[in-house]
Amino acid sequence: MKRTLFLLSIISVFVLGAVANNHKAIPETQGIQADTRLNIFPNPVTGNSFQITSFKEIKSVTTTNLLGQKVPVKVQKQNSKKVKVTLSRKTTGIHLVSVLYNDNTKEVKRIIVK
């Protein structure tokens, strides 16, 4: 009985290892080219502003809460690939930041505002 349990545990380790090695993670932004590399920092946001950097040129930035309501922001372009976003009023919770690029592609990332 002990030998059977031992063999079953070894088999399960190999099976789980094989499944884990063949697992492919789904990227957070499906359908977006991998060269965008959108970075938002700090995240979580503790003040009233955050920075966005990207390898693509940024056209516009919008933010919404999880109810789909727009959160007013002021966007200051530091250059075509880096912007500073200031929240007009600090609303805590999870927000969605939508970045529209000059080539009309769009990327959405989550931030937490504390």
Backbone as CSV, one residue per row, in Angstrom:
resi,resn,N_x,N_y,N_z,CA_x,CA_y,CA_z,C_x,C_y,C_z
1,MET,0.819,-1.189,0.000,0.000,0.000,0.000,0.867,1.259,0.000
2,LYS,1.900,1.286,0.881,2.798,2.433,0.940,3.540,2.605,-0.379
3,ARG,3.935,1.487,-0.977,4.661,1.549,-2.239,3.765,2.113,-3.344
4,THR,2.495,1.757,-3.362,1.546,2.256,-4.355,1.370,3.767,-4.197
5,LEU,1.220,4.225,-2.959,1.079,5.660,-2.719,2.339,6.410,-3.127
6,PHE,3.498,5.814,-2.847,4.759,6.427,-3.226,4.860,6.555,-4.747
7,LEU,4.514,5.486,-5.465,4.559,5.517,-6.928,3.565,6.528,-7.492
8,LEU,2.385,6.599,-6.910,1.394,7.568,-7.372,1.870,9.003,-7.149
9,SER,2.530,9.248,-6.035,3.021,10.600,-5.777,4.135,10.970,-6.751
10,ILE,5.003,10.020,-7.098,6.064,10.287,-8.069,5.459,10.553,-9.454
11,ILE,4.490,9.750,-9.837,3.839,9.945,-11.133,3.154,11.307,-11.182
12,SER,2.472,11.684,-10.105,1.775,12.978,-10.109,2.758,14.140,-10.213
13,VAL,3.931,14.022,-9.598,4.953,15.068,-9.702,5.407,15.208,-11.149
14,PHE,5.641,14.087,-11.842,6.066,14.153,-13.235,4.963,14.706,-14.131
15,VAL,3.733,14.303,-13.894,2.614,14.781,-14.712,2.408,16.274,-14.493
16,LEU,2.402,16.706,-13.224,2.225,18.127,-12.937,3.386,18.941,-13.484
17,GLY,4.583,18.413,-13.413,5.744,19.106,-13.973,5.633,19.255,-15.478
18,ALA,5.154,18.212,-16.149,4.986,18.278,-17.601,3.915,19.284,-17.985
19,VAL,2.826,19.308,-17.223,1.765,20.283,-17.496,2.285,21.696,-17.266
20,ALA,3.028,21.898,-16.180,3.554,23.228,-15.879,4.527,23.690,-16.947
21,ASN,5.352,22.789,-17.468,6.320,23.176,-18.488,5.672,23.480,-19.828
22,ASN,4.537,22.876,-20.125,3.863,23.128,-21.390,2.851,24.251,-21.301
23,HIS,2.633,24.791,-20.120,1.665,25.869,-19.936,2.214,27.159,-20.528
24,LYS,1.416,27.823,-21.334,1.824,29.097,-21.902,0.926,30.176,-21.329
25,ALA,1.543,31.180,-20.723,0.770,32.261,-20.113,0.127,33.123,-21.188
26,ILE,-1.083,33.552,-20.940,-1.771,34.450,-21.855,-1.361,35.864,-21.481
27,PRO,-0.827,36.618,-22.421,-0.398,37.973,-22.082,-1.580,38.846,-21.684
28,GLU,-1.285,39.837,-20.836,-2.339,40.722,-20.343,-2.983,41.513,-21.485
29,THR,-2.234,41.798,-22.507,-2.749,42.590,-23.615,-2.716,41.764,-24.881
30,GLN,-3.751,41.000,-25.119,-3.816,40.178,-26.316,-4.046,41.059,-27.530
31,GLY,-3.456,40.701,-28.633,-3.675,41.420,-29.872,-2.806,42.657,-30.016
32,ILE,-1.992,42.955,-29.022,-1.113,44.112,-29.088,0.296,43.603,-29.403
33,GLN,0.993,44.349,-30.230,2.345,43.939,-30.584,3.226,43.935,-29.340
34,ALA,4.138,43.002,-29.281,4.973,42.834,-28.099,5.959,43.981,-27.907
35,ASP,6.195,44.814,-28.922,7.194,45.867,-28.803,6.671,47.124,-28.117
36,THR,5.421,47.135,-27.641,4.908,48.334,-26.985,5.558,48.540,-25.625
37,ARG,5.667,47.487,-24.842,6.303,47.538,-23.516,5.836,48.745,-22.712
38,LEU,4.558,48.822,-22.492,3.955,49.907,-21.723,4.260,49.728,-20.245
39,ASN,4.806,50.758,-19.630,5.125,50.731,-18.201,4.391,51.858,-17.500
40,ILE,3.753,51.534,-16.390,3.076,52.526,-15.565,3.671,52.437,-14.172
41,PHE,4.128,53.559,-13.652,4.732,53.549,-12.321,4.495,54.886,-11.629
42,PRO,4.384,54.958,-10.329,4.331,53.810,-9.434,2.967,53.124,-9.514
43,ASN,2.948,51.865,-9.266,1.704,51.109,-9.203,1.840,50.124,-8.054
44,PRO,1.164,50.326,-6.958,0.011,51.189,-6.750,0.394,52.667,-6.643
45,VAL,-0.542,53.521,-7.071,-0.369,54.965,-7.029,-0.742,55.431,-5.630
46,THR,0.182,56.099,-4.942,-0.105,56.570,-3.588,-0.336,58.078,-3.553
47,GLY,0.181,58.800,-4.518,-0.056,60.239,-4.602,-1.210,60.496,-5.547
48,ASN,-1.121,61.596,-6.294,-2.173,61.873,-7.262,-1.668,61.833,-8.704
49,SER,-0.449,61.296,-8.909,0.069,61.226,-10.279,0.886,59.960,-10.491
50,PHE,1.037,59.603,-11.773,1.859,58.462,-12.166,2.444,58.737,-13.542
51,GLN,3.457,57.965,-13.907,4.140,58.131,-15.191,3.851,56.947,-16.093
52,ILE,3.808,57.211,-17.381,3.648,56.157,-18.380,4.808,56.284,-19.358
53,THR,5.482,55.165,-19.601,6.521,55.132,-20.627,6.223,53.993,-21.582
54,SER,6.628,54.179,-22.841,6.370,53.173,-23.857,7.433,53.284,-24.937
55,PHE,7.592,52.206,-25.717,8.499,52.243,-26.855,7.802,52.798,-28.094
56,LYS,6.464,52.956,-28.013,5.696,53.539,-29.105,5.290,54.957,-28.729
57,GLU,5.014,55.765,-29.737,4.617,57.145,-29.477,3.178,57.198,-28.988
58,ILE,2.969,57.884,-27.863,1.669,57.960,-27.206,0.872,59.126,-27.781
59,LYS,-0.358,58.837,-28.192,-1.259,59.862,-28.732,-2.146,60.440,-27.635
60,SER,-2.791,59.561,-26.831,-3.667,60.042,-25.761,-3.777,59.005,-24.655
61,VAL,-4.229,59.462,-23.483,-4.399,58.603,-22.309,-5.750,58.918,-21.682
62,THR,-6.515,57.880,-21.362,-7.765,58.045,-20.626,-7.790,57.041,-19.478
63,THR,-8.512,57.384,-18.427,-8.660,56.462,-17.295,-10.136,56.317,-16.959
64,THR,-10.496,55.094,-16.550,-11.863,54.815,-16.109,-11.797,53.983,-14.834
65,ASN,-12.877,54.048,-14.054,-12.964,53.154,-12.903,-13.603,51.851,-13.374
66,LEU,-13.791,50.907,-12.483,-14.327,49.609,-12.883,-15.806,49.656,-13.248
67,LEU,-16.470,50.779,-12.954,-17.858,50.951,-13.371,-17.952,51.519,-14.784
68,GLY,-16.792,51.834,-15.381,-16.773,52.397,-16.730,-16.869,53.906,-16.758
69,GLN,-16.876,54.541,-15.588,-16.957,55.997,-15.515,-15.581,56.599,-15.732
70,LYS,-15.523,57.649,-16.573,-14.242,58.307,-16.820,-13.761,59.015,-15.566
71,VAL,-12.473,58.876,-15.309,-11.832,59.564,-14.198,-11.040,60.716,-14.814
72,PRO,-11.376,61.977,-14.453,-10.692,63.119,-15.062,-9.203,63.127,-14.726
73,VAL,-8.380,63.338,-15.750,-6.928,63.389,-15.570,-6.349,64.539,-16.400
74,LYS,-5.190,64.987,-15.980,-4.420,65.961,-16.745,-3.180,65.232,-17.248
75,VAL,-2.950,65.264,-18.552,-1.827,64.541,-19.156,-0.785,65.549,-19.619
76,GLN,0.442,65.389,-19.109,1.549,66.242,-19.527,2.550,65.386,-20.292
77,LYS,2.738,65.698,-21.580,3.728,64.948,-22.359,5.114,65.472,-22.027
78,GLN,5.977,64.552,-21.620,7.364,64.918,-21.376,8.175,64.713,-22.649
79,ASN,7.790,63.719,-23.418,8.238,63.528,-24.796,7.221,62.600,-25.447
80,SER,7.436,62.182,-26.681,6.409,61.416,-27.385,6.175,60.024,-26.800
81,LYS,7.107,59.539,-25.972,6.985,58.192,-25.415,6.912,58.162,-23.892
82,LYS,6.775,59.338,-23.283,6.713,59.415,-21.822,5.743,60.525,-21.429
83,VAL,4.773,60.183,-20.568,3.806,61.176,-20.106,3.642,61.087,-18.596
84,LYS,3.258,62.217,-18.002,2.910,62.257,-16.589,1.409,62.469,-16.528
85,VAL,0.715,61.620,-15.774,-0.734,61.689,-15.636,-1.056,62.089,-14.208
86,THR,-1.846,63.160,-14.066,-2.257,63.634,-12.745,-3.757,63.457,-12.617
87,LEU,-4.180,62.792,-11.555,-5.607,62.607,-11.299,-6.188,63.924,-10.805
88,SER,-7.301,64.366,-11.416,-7.941,65.622,-11.006,-8.470,65.516,-9.582
89,ARG,-9.039,64.372,-9.255,-9.446,64.093,-7.876,-9.041,62.653,-7.585
90,LYS,-8.522,62.451,-6.410,-8.020,61.126,-6.062,-9.173,60.217,-5.651
91,THR,-9.478,59.241,-6.489,-10.508,58.253,-6.187,-9.812,56.915,-6.014
92,THR,-9.873,56.368,-4.820,-9.167,55.126,-4.541,-9.850,53.950,-5.225
93,GLY,-9.078,52.922,-5.495,-9.609,51.710,-6.105,-8.818,51.311,-7.339
94,ILE,-9.386,50.397,-8.099,-8.747,49.903,-9.318,-9.239,50.740,-10.495
95,HIS,-8.309,51.197,-11.307,-8.629,51.996,-12.483,-8.039,51.323,-13.715
96,LEU,-8.624,51.583,-14.864,-8.106,51.102,-16.137,-7.528,52.296,-16.891
97,VAL,-6.281,52.159,-17.294,-5.604,53.216,-18.041,-5.525,52.766,-19.494
98,SER,-6.139,53.540,-20.388,-6.133,53.228,-21.820,-5.163,54.167,-22.518
99,VAL,-4.221,53.586,-23.233,-3.239,54.366,-23.967,-3.467,54.146,-25.453
100,LEU,-3.699,55.237,-26.173,-3.855,55.195,-27.625,-2.543,55.671,-28.231
101,TYR,-2.002,54.873,-29.136,-0.727,55.198,-29.772,-0.957,55.930,-31.093
102,ASN,0.096,56.532,-31.607,0.014,57.264,-32.873,-0.369,56.372,-34.048
103,ASP,-0.089,55.062,-33.951,-0.471,54.151,-35.033,-1.898,53.618,-34.843
104,ASN,-2.665,54.268,-33.936,-4.066,53.942,-33.626,-4.280,52.566,-32.997
105,THR,-3.243,51.976,-32.423,-3.430,50.786,-31.604,-3.653,51.253,-30.170
106,LYS,-4.250,50.389,-29.368,-4.619,50.762,-28.012,-4.168,49.681,-27.044
107,GLU,-3.751,50.095,-25.868,-3.350,49.156,-24.829,-3.981,49.598,-23.513
108,VAL,-4.464,48.643,-22.733,-5.134,48.941,-21.471,-4.407,48.202,-20.352
109,LYS,-4.112,48.937,-19.277,-3.474,48.335,-18.098,-4.244,48.749,-16.850
110,ARG,-4.133,47.927,-15.821,-4.777,48.211,-14.535,-3.791,48.929,-13.617
111,ILE,-4.342,49.869,-12.842,-3.557,50.477,-11.766,-4.407,50.444,-10.500
112,ILE,-3.740,50.533,-9.379,-4.423,50.625,-8.088,-4.101,51.996,-7.521
113,VAL,-5.124,52.731,-7.134,-4.937,54.039,-6.509,-5.278,53.877,-5.030
114,LYS,-4.298,54.185,-4.182,-4.492,54.072,-2.724,-4.737,55.424,-2.114
